Amino acid sequence: MNSQEIKPIYPKNLGWLEYKLNSKEMDYVWRCIENKKDNCTKDLAGNISASYDLMDRGDWFYTHVLHPLILGYADEFCNLGEKLPTQIKHPYCLGTWWVNYQKQNEFNPVHNHKGVYSFVIWMKIPYDCEKQNKKDIARNSNTPSIGTFQFSYLNILGESNAKSYHLSPKDEGTMLFFPSRLYHMVHPFYDCDEERISVSGNIISDTSRKF
């Protein structure tokens, strides 16, 4: 067999984007958190202490951060809005976004979001997954997951696959931008009295407007 005749084929698939917020963007999100709105815990999947709605005044965050990521996702993968079952083209907008306060032993079960795109921003990570996973319950595991953020998806064989982010303070300011229907979860952390603070949100098709 001639090895030059062997051609690997990689089927087209979707993914997600990683982005590191700059200091101006981080300061803006912290100001939004300081001015948080109503408690929205009952509307979310998280088994955590509290979540609060945020407001993007003047669409600053959408314009300066989210819109460029929407364009970047289309360049790298595709424009997911083109797959919506409608003959009318509608512009995107930031639907809802909120801040999560997670205490030790709390978790966010496997879930997905309503929308076209979603995102998560790690604002404060008070633990180090490398140290957390040295605890007795994880040190001998073949899948140490304490404190991790995890995407869950199927491969071409229908087998379950996962991508885990083993978080630490160095990940503060990191944002993941992904399709809303992509399943994900947050594992609990332990023996840390500080709260884990993250921001999540959904980008939707604004059906009140059209191109």
DRENLO-682735 format. One record per atom (N, C-alpha, C): residue number from 1; residue in three letters; atom name; x negated, y negated, z. Coordinates in steps of 0.2 Angstrom, whole numbers. Layout:
DRENLO-682735
> seq; type; atom; xx; yy; zz
> NUM; ALA; CA; X; Y; Z
...
//
This chain:
DRENLO-682735
> seq; type; atom; xx; yy; zz
> 1; MET; N; -4; 6; 0
> 1; MET; CA; 0; 0; 0
> 1; MET; C; -4; -6; 0
> 2; ASN; N; -3; -11; -4
> 2; ASN; CA; -6; -17; -5
> 2; ASN; C; -3; -22; 0
> 3; SER; N; -7; -24; 5
> 3; SER; CA; -4; -28; 11
> 3; SER; C; -2; -35; 8
> 4; GLN; N; -5; -37; 2
> 4; GLN; CA; -3; -43; -1
> 4; GLN; C; 4; -43; -4
> 5; GLU; N; 7; -37; -4
> 5; GLU; CA; 14; -36; -7
> 5; GLU; C; 19; -37; -1
> 6; ILE; N; 17; -37; 5
> 6; ILE; CA; 21; -37; 11
> 6; ILE; C; 23; -44; 12
> 7; LYS; N; 29; -46; 12
> 7; LYS; CA; 31; -53; 13
> 7; LYS; C; 36; -54; 19
> 8; PRO; N; 34; -57; 24
> 8; PRO; CA; 38; -57; 30
> 8; PRO; C; 44; -63; 29
> 9; ILE; N; 50; -61; 31
> 9; ILE; CA; 56; -65; 29
> 9; ILE; C; 58; -68; 36
> 10; TYR; N; 59; -74; 37
> 10; TYR; CA; 61; -77; 43
> 10; TYR; C; 68; -80; 42
> 11; PRO; N; 73; -77; 44
> 11; PRO; CA; 80; -80; 43
> 11; PRO; C; 81; -87; 46
> 12; LYS; N; 84; -91; 43
> 12; LYS; CA; 85; -98; 45
> 12; LYS; C; 89; -98; 52
> 13; ASN; N; 87; -102; 57
> 13; ASN; CA; 91; -102; 63
> 13; ASN; C; 90; -109; 66
> 14; LEU; N; 94; -110; 71
> 14; LEU; CA; 94; -116; 74
> 14; LEU; C; 90; -116; 80
> 15; GLY; N; 88; -122; 83
> 15; GLY; CA; 84; -122; 89
> 15; GLY; C; 86; -129; 93
> 16; TRP; N; 81; -131; 96
> 16; TRP; CA; 83; -137; 100
> 16; TRP; C; 77; -142; 100
> 17; LEU; N; 77; -148; 102
> 17; LEU; CA; 72; -153; 102
> 17; LEU; C; 70; -154; 109
> 18; GLU; N; 63; -156; 110
> 18; GLU; CA; 61; -158; 117
> 18; GLU; C; 58; -165; 116
> 19; TYR; N; 60; -170; 120
> 19; TYR; CA; 58; -177; 120
> 19; TYR; C; 56; -179; 127
> 20; LYS; N; 51; -183; 127
> 20; LYS; CA; 49; -186; 134
> 20; LYS; C; 51; -193; 134
> 21; LEU; N; 55; -195; 138
> 21; LEU; CA; 57; -202; 139
> 21; LEU; C; 52; -207; 141
> 22; ASN; N; 51; -213; 138
> 22; ASN; CA; 46; -217; 140
> 22; ASN; C; 48; -221; 146
> 23; SER; N; 44; -225; 149
> 23; SER; CA; 46; -228; 155
> 23; SER; C; 52; -233; 155
> 24; LYS; N; 53; -236; 149
> 24; LYS; CA; 59; -241; 148
> 24; LYS; C; 65; -237; 148
> 25; GLU; N; 65; -231; 145
> 25; GLU; CA; 71; -227; 144
> 25; GLU; C; 72; -223; 151
> 26; MET; N; 67; -221; 155
> 26; MET; CA; 68; -218; 162
> 26; MET; C; 71; -224; 166
> 27; ASP; N; 69; -230; 166
> 27; ASP; CA; 71; -235; 170
> 27; ASP; C; 79; -236; 169
> 28; TYR; N; 80; -236; 163
> 28; TYR; CA; 87; -237; 161
> 28; TYR; C; 92; -232; 164
> 29; VAL; N; 90; -225; 163
> 29; VAL; CA; 94; -220; 166
> 29; VAL; C; 94; -220; 173
> 30; TRP; N; 89; -222; 177
> 30; TRP; CA; 89; -223; 184
> 30; TRP; C; 94; -228; 186
> 31; ARG; N; 94; -234; 182
> 31; ARG; CA; 99; -239; 183
> 31; ARG; C; 106; -237; 183
> 32; CYS; N; 107; -232; 177
> 32; CYS; CA; 114; -230; 176
> 32; CYS; C; 116; -225; 182
> 33; ILE; N; 111; -221; 185
> 33; ILE; CA; 112; -217; 191
> 33; ILE; C; 114; -221; 197
> 34; GLU; N; 110; -227; 198
> 34; GLU; CA; 112; -231; 204
> 34; GLU; C; 119; -234; 203
> 35; ASN; N; 122; -235; 197
> 35; ASN; CA; 128; -237; 196
> 35; ASN; C; 133; -232; 194
> 36; LYS; N; 132; -226; 196
> 36; LYS; CA; 136; -220; 195
> 36; LYS; C; 144; -221; 196
> 37; LYS; N; 148; -218; 193
> 37; LYS; CA; 155; -219; 193
> 37; LYS; C; 158; -213; 198
> 38; ASP; N; 164; -210; 195
> 38; ASP; CA; 168; -206; 199
> 38; ASP; C; 164; -199; 200
> 39; ASN; N; 166; -195; 205
> 39; ASN; CA; 164; -188; 206
> 39; ASN; C; 167; -184; 201
> 40; CYS; N; 163; -180; 197
> 40; CYS; CA; 166; -176; 191
> 40; CYS; C; 165; -169; 192
> 41; THR; N; 163; -167; 198
> 41; THR; CA; 161; -160; 200
> 41; THR; C; 166; -155; 197
> 42; LYS; N; 173; -157; 198
> 42; LYS; CA; 178; -152; 197
> 42; LYS; C; 179; -151; 189
> 43; ASP; N; 176; -155; 185
> 43; ASP; CA; 176; -154; 178
> 43; ASP; C; 171; -150; 175
> 44; LEU; N; 166; -148; 179
> 44; LEU; CA; 160; -145; 177
> 44; LEU; C; 159; -138; 180
> 45; ALA; N; 154; -134; 177
> 45; ALA; CA; 153; -127; 179
> 45; ALA; C; 149; -126; 185
> 46; GLY; N; 145; -132; 186
> 46; GLY; CA; 140; -131; 192
> 46; GLY; C; 142; -129; 198
> 47; ASN; N; 139; -125; 202
> 47; ASN; CA; 140; -123; 209
> 47; ASN; C; 135; -127; 213
> 48; ILE; N; 136; -134; 213
> 48; ILE; CA; 131; -138; 216
> 48; ILE; C; 135; -144; 220
> 49; SER; N; 131; -148; 224
> 49; SER; CA; 134; -152; 228
> 49; SER; C; 139; -158; 225
> 50; ALA; N; 136; -161; 220
> 50; ALA; CA; 140; -167; 217
> 50; ALA; C; 137; -168; 210
> 51; SER; N; 142; -171; 206
> 51; SER; CA; 140; -173; 200
> 51; SER; C; 144; -180; 199
> 52; TYR; N; 142; -185; 195
> 52; TYR; CA; 145; -191; 195
> 52; TYR; C; 145; -194; 187
> 53; ASP; N; 150; -196; 185
> 53; ASP; CA; 150; -199; 178
> 53; ASP; C; 146; -205; 178
> 54; LEU; N; 143; -206; 172
> 54; LEU; CA; 138; -212; 171
> 54; LEU; C; 141; -216; 165
> 55; MET; N; 139; -222; 164
> 55; MET; CA; 141; -227; 159
> 55; MET; C; 135; -229; 155
> 56; ASP; N; 136; -229; 149
> 56; ASP; CA; 131; -232; 144
> 56; ASP; C; 133; -239; 142
> 57; ARG; N; 131; -244; 146
> 57; ARG; CA; 134; -251; 144
> 57; ARG; C; 131; -253; 137
> 58; GLY; N; 135; -255; 133
> 58; GLY; CA; 133; -258; 126
> 58; GLY; C; 130; -252; 122
> 59; ASP; N; 131; -246; 124
> 59; ASP; CA; 128; -240; 120
> 59; ASP; C; 121; -240; 119
> 60; TRP; N; 117; -243; 124
> 60; TRP; CA; 110; -244; 124
> 60; TRP; C; 107; -237; 123
> 61; PHE; N; 108; -232; 127
> 61; PHE; CA; 105; -226; 127
> 61; PHE; C; 107; -222; 121
> 62; TYR; N; 113; -223; 119
> 62; TYR; CA; 115; -219; 112
> 62; TYR; C; 111; -222; 107
> 63; THR; N; 110; -229; 106
> 63; THR; CA; 107; -232; 101
> 63; THR; C; 99; -230; 101
> 64; HIS; N; 96; -231; 106
> 64; HIS; CA; 89; -231; 107
> 64; HIS; C; 86; -223; 108
> 65; VAL; N; 90; -219; 110
> 65; VAL; CA; 88; -212; 112
> 65; VAL; C; 92; -207; 108
> 66; LEU; N; 98; -207; 109
> 66; LEU; CA; 102; -201; 106
> 66; LEU; C; 103; -201; 98
> 67; HIS; N; 104; -207; 96
> 67; HIS; CA; 105; -208; 88
> 67; HIS; C; 98; -205; 85
> 68; PRO; N; 92; -208; 87
> 68; PRO; CA; 86; -205; 83
> 68; PRO; C; 86; -197; 84
> 69; LEU; N; 88; -195; 90
> 69; LEU; CA; 87; -187; 91
> 69; LEU; C; 92; -184; 86
> 70; ILE; N; 98; -187; 85
> 70; ILE; CA; 103; -184; 80
> 70; ILE; C; 100; -183; 73
> 71; LEU; N; 97; -189; 71
> 71; LEU; CA; 93; -189; 65
> 71; LEU; C; 88; -184; 64
> 72; GLY; N; 84; -184; 70
> 72; GLY; CA; 78; -179; 70
> 72; GLY; C; 81; -172; 70
> 73; TYR; N; 86; -170; 73
> 73; TYR; CA; 89; -163; 73
> 73; TYR; C; 91; -162; 66
> 74; ALA; N; 94; -166; 62
> 74; ALA; CA; 96; -165; 55
> 74; ALA; C; 90; -164; 51
> 75; ASP; N; 85; -167; 52
> 75; ASP; CA; 79; -167; 48
> 75; ASP; C; 76; -160; 49
> 76; GLU; N; 76; -158; 55
> 76; GLU; CA; 72; -151; 57
> 76; GLU; C; 77; -145; 56
> 77; PHE; N; 83; -146; 57
> 77; PHE; CA; 88; -140; 57
> 77; PHE; C; 93; -141; 52
> 78; CYS; N; 98; -145; 54
> 78; CYS; CA; 104; -147; 50
> 78; CYS; C; 108; -152; 54
> 79; ASN; N; 113; -155; 50
> 79; ASN; CA; 118; -159; 54
> 79; ASN; C; 124; -155; 56
> 80; LEU; N; 124; -154; 62
> 80; LEU; CA; 130; -149; 64
> 80; LEU; C; 137; -152; 63
> 81; GLY; N; 137; -159; 63
> 81; GLY; CA; 144; -162; 62
> 81; GLY; C; 147; -160; 55
> 82; GLU; N; 142; -158; 50
> 82; GLU; CA; 145; -156; 43
> 82; GLU; C; 149; -150; 44
> 83; LYS; N; 148; -146; 49
> 83; LYS; CA; 151; -140; 50
> 83; LYS; C; 158; -140; 53
> 84; LEU; N; 160; -146; 55
> 84; LEU; CA; 166; -147; 59
> 84; LEU; C; 172; -146; 53
> 85; PRO; N; 178; -143; 56
> 85; PRO; CA; 183; -142; 51
> 85; PRO; C; 188; -148; 50
> 86; THR; N; 185; -152; 46
> 86; THR; CA; 189; -158; 44
> 86; THR; C; 186; -161; 37
> 87; GLN; N; 191; -164; 34
> 87; GLN; CA; 189; -167; 27
> 87; GLN; C; 187; -174; 28
> 88; ILE; N; 188; -177; 34
> 88; ILE; CA; 186; -184; 35
> 88; ILE; C; 180; -184; 39
> 89; LYS; N; 175; -188; 37
> 89; LYS; CA; 169; -189; 41
> 89; LYS; C; 170; -194; 46
> 90; HIS; N; 168; -192; 52
> 90; HIS; CA; 168; -197; 58
> 90; HIS; C; 161; -198; 61
> 91; PRO; N; 160; -204; 63
> 91; PRO; CA; 153; -205; 66
> 91; PRO; C; 153; -202; 73
> 92; TYR; N; 147; -201; 75
> 92; TYR; CA; 145; -198; 82
> 92; TYR; C; 146; -204; 87
> 93; CYS; N; 147; -201; 93
> 93; CYS; CA; 147; -206; 99
> 93; CYS; C; 145; -202; 105
> 94; LEU; N; 143; -205; 111
> 94; LEU; CA; 142; -202; 117
> 94; LEU; C; 148; -201; 120
> 95; GLY; N; 150; -195; 121
> 95; GLY; CA; 157; -193; 124
> 95; GLY; C; 157; -195; 132
> 96; THR; N; 154; -190; 135
> 96; THR; CA; 153; -191; 143
> 96; THR; C; 146; -189; 144
> 97; TRP; N; 143; -192; 150
> 97; TRP; CA; 137; -190; 153
> 97; TRP; C; 137; -191; 160
> 98; TRP; N; 133; -188; 164
> 98; TRP; CA; 134; -187; 171
> 98; TRP; C; 127; -185; 174
> 99; VAL; N; 127; -187; 181
> 99; VAL; CA; 121; -185; 185
> 99; VAL; C; 123; -179; 189
> 100; ASN; N; 118; -175; 190
> 100; ASN; CA; 119; -169; 194
> 100; ASN; C; 114; -169; 200
> 101; TYR; N; 117; -168; 206
> 101; TYR; CA; 113; -167; 212
> 101; TYR; C; 113; -160; 215
> 102; GLN; N; 108; -157; 214
> 102; GLN; CA; 108; -149; 216
> 102; GLN; C; 103; -148; 222
> 103; LYS; N; 106; -145; 227
> 103; LYS; CA; 102; -144; 233
> 103; LYS; C; 100; -136; 233
> 104; GLN; N; 95; -135; 237
> 104; GLN; CA; 93; -128; 237
> 104; GLN; C; 98; -123; 238
> 105; ASN; N; 97; -117; 235
> 105; ASN; CA; 102; -112; 235
> 105; ASN; C; 108; -113; 230
> 106; GLU; N; 109; -119; 227
> 106; GLU; CA; 114; -120; 223
> 106; GLU; C; 112; -118; 216
> 107; PHE; N; 117; -117; 211
> 107; PHE; CA; 115; -115; 204
> 107; PHE; C; 120; -118; 199
> 108; ASN; N; 118; -117; 193
> 108; ASN; CA; 123; -119; 188
> 108; ASN; C; 124; -112; 183
> 109; PRO; N; 130; -109; 183
> 109; PRO; CA; 130; -103; 180
> 109; PRO; C; 130; -103; 172
> 110; VAL; N; 129; -98; 169
> 110; VAL; CA; 129; -98; 162
> 110; VAL; C; 135; -101; 159
> 111; HIS; N; 134; -106; 154
> 111; HIS; CA; 140; -110; 152
> 111; HIS; C; 137; -114; 145
> 112; ASN; N; 142; -116; 142
> 112; ASN; CA; 140; -121; 136
> 112; ASN; C; 145; -127; 137
> 113; HIS; N; 144; -132; 132
> 113; HIS; CA; 148; -138; 133
> 113; HIS; C; 152; -139; 127
> 114; LYS; N; 157; -144; 128
> 114; LYS; CA; 161; -146; 123
> 114; LYS; C; 158; -152; 119
> 115; GLY; N; 157; -152; 113
> 115; GLY; CA; 154; -157; 109
> 115; GLY; C; 151; -154; 103
> 116; VAL; N; 147; -158; 100
> 116; VAL; CA; 143; -156; 94
> 116; VAL; C; 136; -155; 96
> 117; TYR; N; 133; -160; 100
> 117; TYR; CA; 126; -159; 103
> 117; TYR; C; 127; -161; 110
> 118; SER; N; 122; -158; 114
> 118; SER; CA; 122; -159; 121
> 118; SER; C; 115; -161; 123
> 119; PHE; N; 113; -163; 129
> 119; PHE; CA; 107; -164; 131
> 119; PHE; C; 106; -164; 139
> 120; VAL; N; 100; -163; 141
> 120; VAL; CA; 99; -163; 148
> 120; VAL; C; 92; -167; 149
> 121; ILE; N; 92; -171; 155
> 121; ILE; CA; 86; -174; 156
> 121; ILE; C; 84; -173; 163
> 122; TRP; N; 78; -170; 165
> 122; TRP; CA; 76; -169; 171
> 122; TRP; C; 73; -175; 175
> 123; MET; N; 77; -178; 179
> 123; MET; CA; 75; -185; 182
> 123; MET; C; 70; -183; 188
> 124; LYS; N; 72; -178; 192
> 124; LYS; CA; 68; -177; 198
> 124; LYS; C; 68; -169; 199
> 125; ILE; N; 62; -167; 199
> 125; ILE; CA; 61; -159; 201
> 125; ILE; C; 57; -159; 207
> 126; PRO; N; 60; -157; 213
> 126; PRO; CA; 56; -158; 219
> 126; PRO; C; 52; -151; 221
> 127; TYR; N; 52; -147; 216
> 127; TYR; CA; 48; -140; 218
> 127; TYR; C; 44; -138; 212
> 128; ASP; N; 40; -133; 213
> 128; ASP; CA; 36; -131; 207
> 128; ASP; C; 38; -123; 206
> 129; CYS; N; 40; -122; 200
> 129; CYS; CA; 42; -115; 199
> 129; CYS; C; 37; -110; 200
> 130; GLU; N; 31; -111; 199
> 130; GLU; CA; 25; -107; 200
> 130; GLU; C; 25; -105; 207
> 131; LYS; N; 25; -110; 211
> 131; LYS; CA; 25; -108; 218
> 131; LYS; C; 32; -105; 221
> 132; GLN; N; 37; -107; 218
> 132; GLN; CA; 44; -104; 220
> 132; GLN; C; 44; -96; 218
> 133; ASN; N; 41; -95; 213
> 133; ASN; CA; 41; -88; 211
> 133; ASN; C; 36; -83; 214
> 134; LYS; N; 32; -86; 218
> 134; LYS; CA; 28; -82; 222
> 134; LYS; C; 31; -79; 229
> 135; LYS; N; 38; -81; 230
> 135; LYS; CA; 42; -78; 235
> 135; LYS; C; 43; -71; 234
> 136; ASP; N; 44; -68; 240
> 136; ASP; CA; 45; -60; 240
> 136; ASP; C; 50; -58; 235
> 137; ILE; N; 56; -62; 234
> 137; ILE; CA; 61; -59; 230
> 137; ILE; C; 59; -59; 223
> 138; ALA; N; 54; -63; 221
> 138; ALA; CA; 52; -64; 214
> 138; ALA; C; 45; -61; 212
> 139; ARG; N; 41; -61; 217
> 139; ARG; CA; 34; -60; 215
> 139; ARG; C; 33; -53; 211
> 140; ASN; N; 37; -48; 212
> 140; ASN; CA; 36; -42; 209
> 140; ASN; C; 41; -41; 203
> 141; SER; N; 45; -46; 201
> 141; SER; CA; 50; -46; 196
> 141; SER; C; 47; -46; 189
> 142; ASN; N; 50; -43; 184
> 142; ASN; CA; 47; -44; 177
> 142; ASN; C; 50; -50; 174
> 143; THR; N; 55; -53; 178
> 143; THR; CA; 58; -59; 175
> 143; THR; C; 59; -64; 181
> 144; PRO; N; 53; -67; 183
> 144; PRO; CA; 54; -72; 189
> 144; PRO; C; 57; -78; 186
> 145; SER; N; 63; -80; 190
> 145; SER; CA; 67; -86; 187
> 145; SER; C; 69; -91; 192
> 146; ILE; N; 66; -91; 198
> 146; ILE; CA; 68; -96; 203
> 146; ILE; C; 67; -103; 201
> 147; GLY; N; 72; -107; 201
> 147; GLY; CA; 71; -114; 199
> 147; GLY; C; 71; -116; 192
> 148; THR; N; 72; -111; 187
> 148; THR; CA; 71; -112; 180
> 148; THR; C; 77; -114; 177
> 149; PHE; N; 76; -118; 171
> 149; PHE; CA; 82; -119; 167
> 149; PHE; C; 81; -114; 161
> 150; GLN; N; 87; -111; 159
> 150; GLN; CA; 86; -106; 154
> 150; GLN; C; 91; -106; 148
> 151; PHE; N; 89; -106; 142
> 151; PHE; CA; 94; -105; 136
> 151; PHE; C; 95; -98; 135
> 152; SER; N; 101; -96; 133
> 152; SER; CA; 103; -89; 132
> 152; SER; C; 106; -88; 125
> 153; TYR; N; 103; -84; 121
> 153; TYR; CA; 106; -83; 114
> 153; TYR; C; 105; -76; 111
> 154; LEU; N; 108; -74; 106
> 154; LEU; CA; 107; -68; 103
> 154; LEU; C; 102; -68; 97
> 155; ASN; N; 98; -63; 96
> 155; ASN; CA; 94; -62; 90
> 155; ASN; C; 97; -59; 84
> 156; ILE; N; 94; -57; 79
> 156; ILE; CA; 97; -55; 73
> 156; ILE; C; 100; -48; 74
> 157; LEU; N; 98; -44; 79
> 157; LEU; CA; 100; -38; 81
> 157; LEU; C; 106; -38; 86
> 158; GLY; N; 108; -44; 88
> 158; GLY; CA; 113; -45; 93
> 158; GLY; C; 111; -44; 100
> 159; GLU; N; 104; -43; 101
> 159; GLU; CA; 101; -43; 107
> 159; GLU; C; 101; -49; 111
> 160; SER; N; 102; -49; 117
> 160; SER; CA; 101; -55; 121
> 160; SER; C; 94; -58; 122
> 161; ASN; N; 93; -64; 121
> 161; ASN; CA; 86; -67; 122
> 161; ASN; C; 87; -73; 126
> 162; ALA; N; 81; -75; 129
> 162; ALA; CA; 82; -81; 133
> 162; ALA; C; 75; -85; 133
> 163; LYS; N; 76; -91; 134
> 163; LYS; CA; 70; -96; 134
> 163; LYS; C; 70; -99; 141
> 164; SER; N; 65; -99; 145
> 164; SER; CA; 65; -102; 151
> 164; SER; C; 60; -107; 152
> 165; TYR; N; 62; -113; 155
> 165; TYR; CA; 58; -118; 157
> 165; TYR; C; 57; -118; 164
> 166; HIS; N; 50; -116; 166
> 166; HIS; CA; 48; -116; 173
> 166; HIS; C; 46; -123; 175
> 167; LEU; N; 50; -126; 179
> 167; LEU; CA; 50; -133; 180
> 167; LEU; C; 45; -135; 186
> 168; SER; N; 43; -141; 186
> 168; SER; CA; 39; -144; 191
> 168; SER; C; 39; -151; 190
> 169; PRO; N; 37; -155; 195
> 169; PRO; CA; 37; -162; 194
> 169; PRO; C; 34; -165; 188
> 170; LYS; N; 30; -162; 185
> 170; LYS; CA; 27; -164; 178
> 170; LYS; C; 32; -164; 173
> 171; ASP; N; 38; -161; 174
> 171; ASP; CA; 43; -161; 169
> 171; ASP; C; 48; -166; 169
> 172; GLU; N; 47; -171; 174
> 172; GLU; CA; 52; -176; 175
> 172; GLU; C; 51; -181; 169
> 173; GLY; N; 57; -183; 167
> 173; GLY; CA; 57; -187; 161
> 173; GLY; C; 58; -183; 154
> 174; THR; N; 57; -176; 155
> 174; THR; CA; 58; -172; 149
> 174; THR; C; 66; -171; 147
> 175; MET; N; 67; -172; 141
> 175; MET; CA; 74; -171; 139
> 175; MET; C; 74; -165; 133
> 176; LEU; N; 80; -161; 134
> 176; LEU; CA; 81; -156; 129
> 176; LEU; C; 87; -158; 125
> 177; PHE; N; 87; -158; 119
> 177; PHE; CA; 93; -160; 115
> 177; PHE; C; 95; -153; 111
> 178; PHE; N; 101; -151; 111
> 178; PHE; CA; 103; -144; 109
> 178; PHE; C; 110; -144; 106
> 179; PRO; N; 112; -139; 102
> 179; PRO; CA; 119; -138; 100
> 179; PRO; C; 123; -137; 107
> 180; SER; N; 129; -140; 107
> 180; SER; CA; 133; -140; 113
> 180; SER; C; 135; -133; 114
> 181; ARG; N; 136; -128; 109
> 181; ARG; CA; 138; -122; 110
> 181; ARG; C; 133; -117; 113
> 182; LEU; N; 127; -119; 113
> 182; LEU; CA; 121; -115; 115
> 182; LEU; C; 122; -114; 123
> 183; TYR; N; 122; -108; 125
> 183; TYR; CA; 123; -106; 132
> 183; TYR; C; 116; -107; 136
> 184; HIS; N; 117; -110; 142
> 184; HIS; CA; 112; -111; 146
> 184; HIS; C; 114; -111; 154
> 185; MET; N; 109; -111; 158
> 185; MET; CA; 110; -110; 165
> 185; MET; C; 104; -113; 169
> 186; VAL; N; 105; -114; 176
> 186; VAL; CA; 100; -117; 180
> 186; VAL; C; 100; -112; 186
> 187; HIS; N; 94; -109; 187
> 187; HIS; CA; 93; -104; 193
> 187; HIS; C; 92; -108; 200
> 188; PRO; N; 94; -106; 205
> 188; PRO; CA; 93; -109; 212
> 188; PRO; C; 86; -109; 214
> 189; PHE; N; 84; -114; 218
> 189; PHE; CA; 78; -115; 221
> 189; PHE; C; 78; -114; 228
> 190; TYR; N; 73; -113; 232
> 190; TYR; CA; 74; -112; 239
> 190; TYR; C; 68; -116; 243
> 191; ASP; N; 70; -116; 250
> 191; ASP; CA; 65; -119; 255
> 191; ASP; C; 63; -126; 253
> 192; CYS; N; 67; -130; 250
> 192; CYS; CA; 65; -137; 248
> 192; CYS; C; 71; -141; 250
> 193; ASP; N; 71; -146; 255
> 193; ASP; CA; 76; -150; 257
> 193; ASP; C; 78; -156; 252
> 194; GLU; N; 74; -157; 247
> 194; GLU; CA; 75; -163; 242
> 194; GLU; C; 80; -160; 237
> 195; GLU; N; 83; -165; 234
> 195; GLU; CA; 88; -163; 229
> 195; GLU; C; 85; -163; 222
> 196; ARG; N; 87; -159; 218
> 196; ARG; CA; 85; -159; 211
> 196; ARG; C; 90; -163; 207
> 197; ILE; N; 88; -168; 203
> 197; ILE; CA; 92; -173; 200
> 197; ILE; C; 91; -172; 192
> 198; SER; N; 96; -171; 189
> 198; SER; CA; 96; -171; 182
> 198; SER; C; 102; -175; 179
> 199; VAL; N; 102; -176; 172
> 199; VAL; CA; 107; -180; 169
> 199; VAL; C; 109; -175; 163
> 200; SER; N; 115; -175; 162
> 200; SER; CA; 117; -171; 156
> 200; SER; C; 123; -175; 152
> 201; GLY; N; 124; -173; 146
> 201; GLY; CA; 129; -177; 142
> 201; GLY; C; 131; -173; 136
> 202; ASN; N; 136; -175; 132
> 202; ASN; CA; 138; -173; 126
> 202; ASN; C; 139; -178; 121
> 203; ILE; N; 137; -176; 115
> 203; ILE; CA; 139; -181; 109
> 203; ILE; C; 144; -178; 105
> 204; ILE; N; 149; -182; 104
> 204; ILE; CA; 155; -179; 100
> 204; ILE; C; 156; -183; 94
> 205; SER; N; 161; -180; 90
> 205; SER; CA; 163; -184; 84
> 205; SER; C; 169; -189; 86
> 206; ASP; N; 168; -195; 84
> 206; ASP; CA; 173; -200; 86
> 206; ASP; C; 178; -200; 81
> 207; THR; N; 184; -196; 82
> 207; THR; CA; 189; -196; 77
> 207; THR; C; 194; -202; 77
> 208; SER; N; 192; -207; 81
> 208; SER; CA; 196; -213; 81
> 208; SER; C; 193; -218; 75
> 209; ARG; N; 187; -216; 73
> 209; ARG; CA; 184; -220; 67
> 209; ARG; C; 182; -215; 62
> 210; LYS; N; 181; -218; 56
> 210; LYS; CA; 179; -214; 50
> 210; LYS; C; 174; -218; 46
> 211; PHE; N; 170; -214; 42
> 211; PHE; CA; 165; -218; 38
> 211; PHE; C; 169; -221; 32
//
